Amino acid sequence: MPKTDNIRGLFNSIAGDYDALNHILSLGIDKTWRRRALREIVDAEGKPQRILDMACGTGDFSIAIAKKMAPGSYLLGMDITEGMLEVMRRKLVRRGLSDAVDTRCGDCLSTGLEDASFDRITLAFGIRNFPDREAGLREALRLLRPGGQLVILELSVPRNRFIAFFYKLYFKHLLPLVGGLFSGDKAAYRYLVASVLAFPGPGEWMRTMRDCGFDNVRHRAFSLGICRMYCGSKKI
Protein backbone atom coordinates (compact mmCIF):
# COMPACT_ATOMS: atom_id res chain seq x y z
CA MET A 1 0.00 0.00 0.00
CA PRO A 2 1.32 3.51 -0.79
CA LYS A 3 2.19 5.93 2.00
CA THR A 4 0.14 9.11 2.43
CA ASP A 5 3.07 11.48 1.92
CA ASN A 6 4.16 9.64 -1.23
CA ILE A 7 0.68 9.88 -2.70
CA ARG A 8 0.42 13.57 -1.85
CA GLY A 9 3.74 14.27 -3.55
CA LEU A 10 2.91 12.19 -6.62
CA PHE A 11 -0.41 13.89 -7.33
CA ASN A 12 0.99 17.34 -6.57
CA SER A 13 3.60 16.70 -9.26
CA ILE A 14 1.05 15.91 -11.99
CA ALA A 15 -1.88 18.09 -10.88
CA GLY A 16 -1.52 20.63 -13.68
CA ASP A 17 -1.63 18.04 -16.46
CA TYR A 18 -3.92 15.51 -14.81
CA ASP A 19 -7.23 16.52 -16.43
CA ALA A 20 -6.07 16.84 -20.02
CA LEU A 21 -4.12 13.62 -19.94
CA ASN A 22 -6.95 11.71 -18.24
CA HIS A 23 -9.42 12.66 -20.95
CA ILE A 24 -6.95 11.99 -23.76
CA LEU A 25 -5.93 8.56 -22.51
CA SER A 26 -9.50 7.47 -21.78
CA LEU A 27 -10.75 8.94 -25.09
CA GLY A 28 -13.29 10.90 -23.05
CA ILE A 29 -15.02 7.74 -21.81
CA ASP A 30 -14.39 8.74 -18.18
CA LYS A 31 -17.03 11.46 -18.57
CA THR A 32 -19.60 8.84 -19.55
CA TRP A 33 -18.77 6.71 -16.51
CA ARG A 34 -19.37 9.66 -14.20
CA ARG A 35 -22.69 10.50 -15.88
CA ARG A 36 -23.90 6.93 -15.39
CA ALA A 37 -22.88 6.96 -11.73
CA LEU A 38 -24.88 10.14 -11.13
CA ARG A 39 -28.08 8.07 -11.21
CA GLU A 40 -26.97 6.42 -7.98
CA ILE A 41 -26.04 9.71 -6.35
CA VAL A 42 -28.56 12.44 -7.13
CA ASP A 43 -32.02 11.99 -5.62
CA ALA A 44 -34.51 11.12 -8.37
CA GLU A 45 -37.30 13.05 -6.62
CA GLY A 46 -35.28 16.24 -6.39
CA LYS A 47 -34.82 16.21 -2.62
CA PRO A 48 -31.89 18.20 -1.15
CA GLN A 49 -28.97 16.01 -0.10
CA ARG A 50 -25.69 16.25 1.73
CA ILE A 51 -22.97 14.75 -0.48
CA LEU A 52 -19.27 14.15 0.17
CA ASP A 53 -16.91 13.57 -2.76
CA MET A 54 -13.93 11.80 -1.14
CA ALA A 55 -10.56 11.97 -2.91
CA CYS A 56 -12.17 14.49 -5.26
CA GLY A 57 -8.93 15.29 -7.10
CA THR A 58 -9.39 18.08 -9.62
CA GLY A 59 -13.15 18.04 -9.13
CA ASP A 60 -14.59 16.55 -12.30
CA PHE A 61 -17.05 14.39 -10.37
CA SER A 62 -17.92 17.16 -7.92
CA ILE A 63 -18.71 19.47 -10.84
CA ALA A 64 -20.91 16.85 -12.51
CA ILE A 65 -22.79 16.30 -9.23
CA ALA A 66 -23.18 20.03 -8.58
CA LYS A 67 -24.87 20.49 -11.95
CA LYS A 68 -27.46 17.79 -11.20
CA MET A 69 -28.11 17.95 -7.45
CA ALA A 70 -31.33 19.48 -6.14
CA PRO A 71 -31.50 23.08 -4.91
CA GLY A 72 -30.63 23.30 -1.24
CA SER A 73 -28.13 20.43 -1.43
CA TYR A 74 -24.68 20.61 0.14
CA LEU A 75 -21.59 19.21 -1.60
CA LEU A 76 -18.10 18.92 -0.12
CA GLY A 77 -15.05 17.85 -2.09
CA MET A 78 -12.17 16.55 0.03
CA ASP A 79 -8.70 15.58 -1.10
CA ILE A 80 -5.31 15.13 0.52
CA THR A 81 -3.49 16.96 -2.29
CA GLU A 82 -3.60 20.75 -2.25
CA GLY A 83 -2.29 20.95 -5.82
CA MET A 84 -5.28 19.01 -7.13
CA LEU A 85 -7.67 21.16 -5.09
CA GLU A 86 -6.16 24.33 -6.51
CA VAL A 87 -6.97 23.09 -10.01
CA MET A 88 -10.48 22.19 -8.83
CA ARG A 89 -11.11 25.64 -7.36
CA ARG A 90 -10.10 27.35 -10.61
CA LYS A 91 -12.49 25.09 -12.51
CA LEU A 92 -15.33 25.90 -10.09
CA VAL A 93 -14.74 29.62 -10.63
CA ARG A 94 -14.77 29.24 -14.43
CA ARG A 95 -18.06 27.33 -14.28
CA GLY A 96 -19.72 29.65 -11.78
CA LEU A 97 -19.95 26.88 -9.17
CA SER A 98 -17.78 28.29 -6.39
CA ASP A 99 -20.80 28.82 -4.14
CA ALA A 100 -22.21 25.36 -4.89
CA VAL A 101 -19.21 23.26 -3.82
CA ASP A 102 -17.07 23.48 -0.68
CA THR A 103 -13.50 22.18 -0.82
CA ARG A 104 -11.29 20.94 1.98
CA CYS A 105 -7.77 19.58 2.09
CA GLY A 106 -7.79 16.62 4.43
CA ASP A 107 -7.14 12.93 4.95
CA CYS A 108 -10.08 10.82 3.77
CA LEU A 109 -9.08 8.09 6.24
CA SER A 110 -9.72 10.46 9.14
CA THR A 111 -11.85 13.37 7.96
CA GLY A 112 -12.80 14.90 11.31
CA LEU A 113 -16.36 15.31 10.02
CA GLU A 114 -19.43 14.50 12.13
CA ASP A 115 -20.94 11.03 12.34
CA ALA A 116 -23.92 10.29 10.07
CA SER A 117 -23.70 13.65 8.31
CA PHE A 118 -24.05 12.68 4.61
CA ASP A 119 -26.71 11.06 2.43
CA ARG A 120 -24.27 10.09 -0.31
CA ILE A 121 -20.51 9.63 -0.45
CA THR A 122 -18.68 9.26 -3.73
CA LEU A 123 -15.18 7.98 -4.44
CA ALA A 124 -14.13 8.19 -8.08
CA PHE A 125 -10.81 6.62 -9.09
CA GLY A 126 -9.25 7.29 -5.71
CA ILE A 127 -9.66 4.42 -3.30
CA ARG A 128 -6.97 2.30 -4.94
CA ASN A 129 -4.49 4.97 -3.78
CA PHE A 130 -5.54 4.85 -0.13
CA PRO A 131 -2.78 3.55 2.16
CA ASP A 132 -5.52 1.63 4.04
CA ARG A 133 -8.58 0.94 1.89
CA GLU A 134 -10.54 -0.72 4.67
CA ALA A 135 -10.01 2.32 6.91
CA GLY A 136 -11.37 4.49 4.08
CA LEU A 137 -14.47 2.32 3.79
CA ARG A 138 -15.06 2.39 7.54
CA GLU A 139 -14.70 6.17 7.59
CA ALA A 140 -17.23 6.49 4.76
CA LEU A 141 -19.63 4.22 6.65
CA ARG A 142 -19.24 6.34 9.79
CA LEU A 143 -20.09 9.51 7.87
CA LEU A 144 -23.18 8.10 6.13
CA ARG A 145 -26.64 8.51 7.58
CA PRO A 146 -28.65 5.27 8.01
CA GLY A 147 -29.88 4.35 4.54
CA GLY A 148 -27.19 6.49 2.90
CA GLN A 149 -25.09 5.12 0.06
CA LEU A 150 -21.45 4.96 -0.98
CA VAL A 151 -20.77 5.02 -4.74
CA ILE A 152 -17.30 4.04 -5.94
CA LEU A 153 -15.94 4.28 -9.48
CA GLU A 154 -12.67 2.48 -10.10
CA LEU A 155 -10.61 1.37 -13.07
CA SER A 156 -10.42 -2.37 -13.59
CA VAL A 157 -8.88 -5.10 -15.71
CA PRO A 158 -11.47 -6.60 -18.10
CA ARG A 159 -12.36 -10.25 -17.47
CA ASN A 160 -12.30 -11.23 -21.14
CA ARG A 161 -8.79 -12.59 -21.77
CA PHE A 162 -8.56 -11.24 -25.32
CA ILE A 163 -9.59 -7.74 -24.30
CA ALA A 164 -7.46 -7.92 -21.15
CA PHE A 165 -4.35 -8.75 -23.22
CA PHE A 166 -4.61 -5.57 -25.31
CA TYR A 167 -5.74 -3.53 -22.31
CA LYS A 168 -2.63 -4.51 -20.35
CA LEU A 169 -0.41 -3.91 -23.39
CA TYR A 170 -1.78 -0.38 -23.69
CA PHE A 171 -1.78 0.20 -19.95
CA LYS A 172 1.72 -1.06 -19.20
CA HIS A 173 3.53 0.45 -22.17
CA LEU A 174 1.67 3.22 -24.00
CA LEU A 175 0.07 4.97 -21.03
CA PRO A 176 3.29 5.50 -19.02
CA LEU A 177 5.07 6.64 -22.17
CA VAL A 178 2.44 9.22 -23.14
CA GLY A 179 1.91 10.25 -19.53
CA GLY A 180 5.62 10.73 -19.00
CA LEU A 181 6.06 12.77 -22.17
CA PHE A 182 3.04 14.91 -21.36
CA SER A 183 3.73 15.53 -17.66
CA GLY A 184 7.46 14.96 -17.40
CA ASP A 185 6.87 12.39 -14.67
CA LYS A 186 6.93 8.90 -16.16
CA ALA A 187 7.33 7.31 -12.71
CA ALA A 188 4.00 8.75 -11.58
CA TYR A 189 2.18 7.08 -14.45
CA ARG A 190 4.00 3.79 -13.90
CA TYR A 191 2.64 3.91 -10.36
CA LEU A 192 -0.90 4.70 -11.58
CA VAL A 193 -0.78 1.71 -13.93
CA ALA A 194 0.50 -0.59 -11.18
CA SER A 195 -2.21 0.60 -8.78
CA VAL A 196 -4.96 -0.32 -11.25
CA LEU A 197 -3.50 -3.76 -12.01
CA ALA A 198 -3.12 -4.49 -8.28
CA PHE A 199 -6.66 -3.49 -7.29
CA PRO A 200 -8.86 -6.42 -6.16
CA GLY A 201 -11.34 -8.00 -8.56
CA PRO A 202 -15.06 -7.33 -8.12
CA GLY A 203 -15.81 -10.41 -6.02
CA GLU A 204 -13.02 -9.74 -3.55
CA TRP A 205 -13.74 -6.01 -3.37
CA MET A 206 -17.45 -6.53 -2.70
CA ARG A 207 -16.55 -8.93 0.12
CA THR A 208 -14.28 -6.27 1.56
CA MET A 209 -17.11 -3.73 1.46
CA ARG A 210 -19.43 -6.17 3.26
CA ASP A 211 -16.76 -6.99 5.84
CA CYS A 212 -16.43 -3.24 6.55
CA GLY A 213 -20.16 -3.05 7.32
CA PHE A 214 -21.85 -2.10 4.04
CA ASP A 215 -25.21 -3.58 3.12
CA ASN A 216 -26.77 -4.22 -0.29
CA VAL A 217 -23.35 -4.26 -1.97
CA ARG A 218 -23.48 -4.54 -5.75
CA HIS A 219 -21.44 -3.64 -8.83
CA ARG A 220 -21.77 -2.82 -12.52
CA ALA A 221 -19.13 -3.06 -15.23
CA PHE A 222 -18.76 -0.21 -17.72
CA SER A 223 -17.00 -0.31 -21.11
CA LEU A 224 -16.26 -4.05 -21.14
CA GLY A 225 -15.02 -3.95 -17.55
CA ILE A 226 -12.47 -1.15 -17.95
CA CYS A 227 -14.34 0.69 -15.21
CA ARG A 228 -16.54 -0.69 -12.43
CA MET A 229 -19.08 0.99 -10.18
CA TYR A 230 -19.54 -0.37 -6.65
CA CYS A 231 -22.46 0.66 -4.46
CA GLY A 232 -23.15 -0.12 -0.82
CA SER A 233 -25.51 1.31 1.75
CA LYS A 234 -25.51 1.84 5.51
CA LYS A 235 -28.06 -0.25 7.36
CA ILE A 236 -31.11 1.56 8.67
C-alpha positions as CSV (number, residue, x, y, z in Angstrom):
1,M,0.0,0.0,0.0
2,P,1.3,3.5,-0.8
3,K,2.2,5.9,2.0
4,T,0.1,9.1,2.4
5,D,3.1,11.5,1.9
6,N,4.2,9.6,-1.2
7,I,0.7,9.9,-2.7
8,R,0.4,13.6,-1.9
9,G,3.7,14.3,-3.5
10,L,2.9,12.2,-6.6
11,F,-0.4,13.9,-7.3
12,N,1.0,17.3,-6.6
13,S,3.6,16.7,-9.3
14,I,1.0,15.9,-12.0
15,A,-1.9,18.1,-10.9
16,G,-1.5,20.6,-13.7
17,D,-1.6,18.0,-16.5
18,Y,-3.9,15.5,-14.8
19,D,-7.2,16.5,-16.4
20,A,-6.1,16.8,-20.0
21,L,-4.1,13.6,-19.9
22,N,-6.9,11.7,-18.2
23,H,-9.4,12.7,-21.0
24,I,-6.9,12.0,-23.8
25,L,-5.9,8.6,-22.5
26,S,-9.5,7.5,-21.8
27,L,-10.8,8.9,-25.1
28,G,-13.3,10.9,-23.0
29,I,-15.0,7.7,-21.8
30,D,-14.4,8.7,-18.2
31,K,-17.0,11.5,-18.6
32,T,-19.6,8.8,-19.5
33,W,-18.8,6.7,-16.5
34,R,-19.4,9.7,-14.2
35,R,-22.7,10.5,-15.9
36,R,-23.9,6.9,-15.4
37,A,-22.9,7.0,-11.7
38,L,-24.9,10.1,-11.1
39,R,-28.1,8.1,-11.2
40,E,-27.0,6.4,-8.0
41,I,-26.0,9.7,-6.3
42,V,-28.6,12.4,-7.1
43,D,-32.0,12.0,-5.6
44,A,-34.5,11.1,-8.4
45,E,-37.3,13.0,-6.6
46,G,-35.3,16.2,-6.4
47,K,-34.8,16.2,-2.6
48,P,-31.9,18.2,-1.2
49,Q,-29.0,16.0,-0.1
50,R,-25.7,16.2,1.7
51,I,-23.0,14.8,-0.5
52,L,-19.3,14.2,0.2
53,D,-16.9,13.6,-2.8
54,M,-13.9,11.8,-1.1
55,A,-10.6,12.0,-2.9
56,C,-12.2,14.5,-5.3
57,G,-8.9,15.3,-7.1
58,T,-9.4,18.1,-9.6
59,G,-13.1,18.0,-9.1
60,D,-14.6,16.5,-12.3
61,F,-17.1,14.4,-10.4
62,S,-17.9,17.2,-7.9
63,I,-18.7,19.5,-10.8
64,A,-20.9,16.9,-12.5
65,I,-22.8,16.3,-9.2
66,A,-23.2,20.0,-8.6
67,K,-24.9,20.5,-11.9
68,K,-27.5,17.8,-11.2
69,M,-28.1,18.0,-7.5
70,A,-31.3,19.5,-6.1
71,P,-31.5,23.1,-4.9
72,G,-30.6,23.3,-1.2
73,S,-28.1,20.4,-1.4
74,Y,-24.7,20.6,0.1
75,L,-21.6,19.2,-1.6
76,L,-18.1,18.9,-0.1
77,G,-15.1,17.9,-2.1
78,M,-12.2,16.6,0.0
79,D,-8.7,15.6,-1.1
80,I,-5.3,15.1,0.5
81,T,-3.5,17.0,-2.3
82,E,-3.6,20.7,-2.3
83,G,-2.3,21.0,-5.8
84,M,-5.3,19.0,-7.1
85,L,-7.7,21.2,-5.1
86,E,-6.2,24.3,-6.5
87,V,-7.0,23.1,-10.0
88,M,-10.5,22.2,-8.8
89,R,-11.1,25.6,-7.4
90,R,-10.1,27.3,-10.6
91,K,-12.5,25.1,-12.5
92,L,-15.3,25.9,-10.1
93,V,-14.7,29.6,-10.6
94,R,-14.8,29.2,-14.4
95,R,-18.1,27.3,-14.3
96,G,-19.7,29.6,-11.8
97,L,-20.0,26.9,-9.2
98,S,-17.8,28.3,-6.4
99,D,-20.8,28.8,-4.1
100,A,-22.2,25.4,-4.9
101,V,-19.2,23.3,-3.8
102,D,-17.1,23.5,-0.7
103,T,-13.5,22.2,-0.8
104,R,-11.3,20.9,2.0
105,C,-7.8,19.6,2.1
106,G,-7.8,16.6,4.4
107,D,-7.1,12.9,5.0
108,C,-10.1,10.8,3.8
109,L,-9.1,8.1,6.2
110,S,-9.7,10.5,9.1
111,T,-11.8,13.4,8.0
112,G,-12.8,14.9,11.3
113,L,-16.4,15.3,10.0
114,E,-19.4,14.5,12.1
115,D,-20.9,11.0,12.3
116,A,-23.9,10.3,10.1
117,S,-23.7,13.6,8.3
118,F,-24.0,12.7,4.6
119,D,-26.7,11.1,2.4
120,R,-24.3,10.1,-0.3
121,I,-20.5,9.6,-0.4
122,T,-18.7,9.3,-3.7
123,L,-15.2,8.0,-4.4
124,A,-14.1,8.2,-8.1
125,F,-10.8,6.6,-9.1
126,G,-9.2,7.3,-5.7
127,I,-9.7,4.4,-3.3
128,R,-7.0,2.3,-4.9
129,N,-4.5,5.0,-3.8
130,F,-5.5,4.8,-0.1
131,P,-2.8,3.5,2.2
132,D,-5.5,1.6,4.0
133,R,-8.6,0.9,1.9
134,E,-10.5,-0.7,4.7
135,A,-10.0,2.3,6.9
136,G,-11.4,4.5,4.1
137,L,-14.5,2.3,3.8
138,R,-15.1,2.4,7.5
139,E,-14.7,6.2,7.6
140,A,-17.2,6.5,4.8
141,L,-19.6,4.2,6.7
142,R,-19.2,6.3,9.8
143,L,-20.1,9.5,7.9
144,L,-23.2,8.1,6.1
145,R,-26.6,8.5,7.6
146,P,-28.6,5.3,8.0
147,G,-29.9,4.3,4.5
148,G,-27.2,6.5,2.9
149,Q,-25.1,5.1,0.1
150,L,-21.4,5.0,-1.0
151,V,-20.8,5.0,-4.7
152,I,-17.3,4.0,-5.9
153,L,-15.9,4.3,-9.5
154,E,-12.7,2.5,-10.1
155,L,-10.6,1.4,-13.1
156,S,-10.4,-2.4,-13.6
157,V,-8.9,-5.1,-15.7
158,P,-11.5,-6.6,-18.1
159,R,-12.4,-10.3,-17.5
160,N,-12.3,-11.2,-21.1
161,R,-8.8,-12.6,-21.8
162,F,-8.6,-11.2,-25.3
163,I,-9.6,-7.7,-24.3
164,A,-7.5,-7.9,-21.1
165,F,-4.4,-8.7,-23.2
166,F,-4.6,-5.6,-25.3
167,Y,-5.7,-3.5,-22.3
168,K,-2.6,-4.5,-20.3
169,L,-0.4,-3.9,-23.4
170,Y,-1.8,-0.4,-23.7
171,F,-1.8,0.2,-19.9
172,K,1.7,-1.1,-19.2
173,H,3.5,0.4,-22.2
174,L,1.7,3.2,-24.0
175,L,0.1,5.0,-21.0
176,P,3.3,5.5,-19.0
177,L,5.1,6.6,-22.2
178,V,2.4,9.2,-23.1
179,G,1.9,10.2,-19.5
180,G,5.6,10.7,-19.0
181,L,6.1,12.8,-22.2
182,F,3.0,14.9,-21.4
183,S,3.7,15.5,-17.7
184,G,7.5,15.0,-17.4
185,D,6.9,12.4,-14.7
186,K,6.9,8.9,-16.2
187,A,7.3,7.3,-12.7
188,A,4.0,8.8,-11.6
189,Y,2.2,7.1,-14.5
190,R,4.0,3.8,-13.9
191,Y,2.6,3.9,-10.4
192,L,-0.9,4.7,-11.6
193,V,-0.8,1.7,-13.9
194,A,0.5,-0.6,-11.2
195,S,-2.2,0.6,-8.8
196,V,-5.0,-0.3,-11.2
197,L,-3.5,-3.8,-12.0
198,A,-3.1,-4.5,-8.3
199,F,-6.7,-3.5,-7.3
200,P,-8.9,-6.4,-6.2
201,G,-11.3,-8.0,-8.6
202,P,-15.1,-7.3,-8.1
203,G,-15.8,-10.4,-6.0
204,E,-13.0,-9.7,-3.6
205,W,-13.7,-6.0,-3.4
206,M,-17.4,-6.5,-2.7
207,R,-16.5,-8.9,0.1
208,T,-14.3,-6.3,1.6
209,M,-17.1,-3.7,1.5
210,R,-19.4,-6.2,3.3
211,D,-16.8,-7.0,5.8
212,C,-16.4,-3.2,6.5
213,G,-20.2,-3.0,7.3
214,F,-21.8,-2.1,4.0
215,D,-25.2,-3.6,3.1
216,N,-26.8,-4.2,-0.3
217,V,-23.4,-4.3,-2.0
218,R,-23.5,-4.5,-5.7
219,H,-21.4,-3.6,-8.8
220,R,-21.8,-2.8,-12.5
221,A,-19.1,-3.1,-15.2
222,F,-18.8,-0.2,-17.7
223,S,-17.0,-0.3,-21.1
224,L,-16.3,-4.1,-21.1
225,G,-15.0,-3.9,-17.6
226,I,-12.5,-1.2,-18.0
227,C,-14.3,0.7,-15.2
228,R,-16.5,-0.7,-12.4
229,M,-19.1,1.0,-10.2
230,Y,-19.5,-0.4,-6.7
231,C,-22.5,0.7,-4.5
232,G,-23.1,-0.1,-0.8
233,S,-25.5,1.3,1.8
234,K,-25.5,1.8,5.5
235,K,-28.1,-0.2,7.4
236,I,-31.1,1.6,8.7
